[in-house]
Amino acid sequence: MDRWLGWARRCRIPAFTKLARSVTRFRDVILNAIAHRLSNSRIESVNAKIRLITRIAYGFKNVDALIAMAMLSLGGHHPALPGRN
């Protein structure tokens, strides 16, 4: 990675020099994320699903229906629906 960063800093392609600056600035965070296998992808996924549910629930009369829809979609519960097996 050090060799690539050195090359990217000297490169005349603006996108590579900008990327090299970003990687250098966040190097410790990037290496920690790789070493510990952590990311915020699951949280971002839930946030995107909540935004989608909010758009779907635009016409609901109160916020309780939106909360119930979010809990059903994201809560992990799968209740049996009447008339379905």
MODELLER restraints for C-alpha pairs under 7 A, 6 or more apart:
rsr = mdl.restraints
at = mdl.atoms
rsr.add(forms.Gaussian(group=physical.xy_distance, feature=features.Distance(at['CA:5:A'], at['CA:20:A']), mean=5.63, stdev=0.5))
rsr.add(forms.Gaussian(group=physical.xy_distance, feature=features.Distance(at['CA:8:A'], at['CA:16:A']), mean=5.44, stdev=0.5))
rsr.add(forms.Gaussian(group=physical.xy_distance, feature=features.Distance(at['CA:8:A'], at['CA:17:A']), mean=5.44, stdev=0.5))
rsr.add(forms.Gaussian(group=physical.xy_distance, feature=features.Distance(at['CA:8:A'], at['CA:20:A']), mean=5.78, stdev=0.5))
rsr.add(forms.Gaussian(group=physical.xy_distance, feature=features.Distance(at['CA:9:A'], at['CA:17:A']), mean=5.08, stdev=0.5))
rsr.add(forms.Gaussian(group=physical.xy_distance, feature=features.Distance(at['CA:9:A'], at['CA:20:A']), mean=6.01, stdev=0.5))
rsr.add(forms.Gaussian(group=physical.xy_distance, feature=features.Distance(at['CA:11:A'], at['CA:17:A']), mean=6.48, stdev=0.5))
rsr.add(forms.Gaussian(group=physical.xy_distance, feature=features.Distance(at['CA:33:A'], at['CA:39:A']), mean=6.51, stdev=0.5))
rsr.add(forms.Gaussian(group=physical.xy_distance, feature=features.Distance(at['CA:50:A'], at['CA:70:A']), mean=6.69, stdev=0.5))
rsr.add(forms.Gaussian(group=physical.xy_distance, feature=features.Distance(at['CA:53:A'], at['CA:70:A']), mean=6.60, stdev=0.5))
rsr.add(forms.Gaussian(group=physical.xy_distance, feature=features.Distance(at['CA:54:A'], at['CA:66:A']), mean=6.81, stdev=0.5))
rsr.add(forms.Gaussian(group=physical.xy_distance, feature=features.Distance(at['CA:57:A'], at['CA:66:A']), mean=5.92, stdev=0.5))
